[in-house]
Amino acid sequence: MALFERSRVSGRYAHSKFPPFEWTGQQTSLTRCIAWMLLALVVWGWIAFLMLADYGPEFGTRAMCRGPLAGPSSEAVLCRSELRQWPALLGILALAVIATIIAAATTVYAKVLSRLARRNGPGVRPQR
């Protein structure tokens, strides 16, 4: 028997107490789900920061330019940031929505895989 080969009788791995680590479909989909959720949270945080935070040079005790949702915008030349204009903000919002939809889809996929894995346990043989 080769190293890390399963015994047919006991179902355990020979020559080792623990099996080698193998990524299953369920673990991979769960990892992808978490990654997409984190990406969606980062993009939503980014758009919230761009929409609400003041920016530009400091004028007295606060920044000269207000965020698009924080208050009336200043018409000064220094306040014309390309990331604070509505087309760019809508593009970032679209990225946030897409990342959220993919995170939701991978979450559903991971839950379906886990339920299928529980239903079809390791000892269950497919019916013919």
C-alpha positions in Angstrom: 0.0 0.0 0.0 1.3 3.4 -0.9 1.7 6.2 1.6 -1.7 7.8 2.3 -3.7 5.1 0.5 -7.0 4.2 2.0 -7.4 0.7 3.3 -10.4 -1.0 1.7 -11.3 -2.8 4.9 -11.1 0.0 7.5 -11.5 3.0 5.2 -8.7 4.7 7.1 -5.4 6.0 5.7 -2.4 3.7 6.0 0.9 4.9 7.5 -0.6 8.0 9.0 -3.0 9.1 11.7 -4.4 11.9 9.6 -5.3 11.9 5.9 -3.6 14.4 3.6 -5.6 17.6 3.3 -7.8 17.7 0.2 -10.1 20.5 -0.8 -13.6 19.2 -1.4 -16.2 21.0 -3.5 -18.0 22.0 -0.3 -14.9 23.7 1.2 -14.0 25.4 -2.0 -17.5 26.8 -2.5 -17.5 28.0 1.1 -14.1 29.7 0.6 -15.4 31.4 -2.5 -18.5 32.5 -0.7 -16.5 34.2 2.1 -14.2 35.8 -0.5 -17.1 37.3 -2.5 -18.8 38.5 0.7 -15.6 40.3 1.8 -15.2 41.8 -1.6 -18.8 43.0 -1.6 -18.4 44.5 1.9 -15.2 46.3 0.8 -16.8 47.8 -2.3 -19.9 48.9 -0.3 -17.6 50.5 2.3 -15.7 52.3 -0.5 -18.9 53.7 -2.1 -20.2 54.8 1.3 -16.9 56.6 2.0 -17.0 58.3 -1.4 -20.6 59.4 -0.9 -20.4 60.6 2.6 -16.8 61.7 3.5 -15.6 65.3 3.0 -12.5 65.7 0.8 -10.2 68.3 -0.6 -8.0 70.8 1.1 -8.8 71.8 4.7 -10.6 75.1 5.0 -10.7 76.1 8.7 -11.7 73.1 10.8 -13.1 70.9 8.0 -12.4 69.9 4.4 -13.4 72.3 1.7 -15.5 69.9 -0.3 -18.5 67.9 1.0 -19.4 64.4 -0.1 -22.3 64.1 -2.6 -24.8 62.9 0.0 -23.3 64.8 3.0 -24.6 68.2 1.9 -24.6 70.8 -0.9 -21.6 70.4 -3.1 -19.1 73.3 -3.6 -18.6 74.6 -7.1 -14.9 75.3 -6.5 -12.3 74.0 -9.0 -10.6 72.0 -6.2 -13.8 70.0 -5.6 -14.0 68.4 -9.0 -12.7 65.0 -8.1 -13.5 62.4 -10.8 -14.3 59.7 -8.3 -16.9 62.0 -6.7 -18.9 62.6 -9.9 -22.1 60.7 -10.4 -21.1 58.6 -13.4 -18.1 57.2 -11.5 -20.2 56.7 -8.3 -22.9 54.8 -10.3 -20.2 52.6 -11.8 -18.8 51.7 -8.4 -22.4 51.1 -7.2 -22.9 48.7 -10.1 -19.7 46.8 -9.0 -21.0 46.6 -5.4 -24.4 45.2 -6.6 -22.7 42.7 -8.9 -20.4 41.5 -6.1 -23.4 41.2 -3.7 -25.4 39.2 -6.2 -22.4 36.8 -6.8 -21.9 36.5 -3.0 -25.6 35.6 -2.5 -25.4 33.0 -5.4 -22.3 31.4 -4.0 -23.8 31.3 -0.5 -26.9 29.5 -1.9 -24.6 27.1 -3.9 -22.5 26.3 -0.7 -25.6 25.6 1.3 -27.0 23.3 -1.4 -23.7 21.4 -1.6 -23.6 21.0 2.2 -27.2 19.6 2.2 -26.4 17.3 -0.6 -23.3 16.1 1.2 -25.3 15.4 4.4 -28.0 13.6 2.5 -25.6 11.4 0.5 -23.2 10.5 3.4 -19.9 8.7 2.8 -21.4 5.3 3.4 -24.4 5.7 1.1 -24.3 3.9 -2.2 -26.2 5.3 -5.2 -29.2 3.3 -6.1 -29.2 1.5 -9.5 
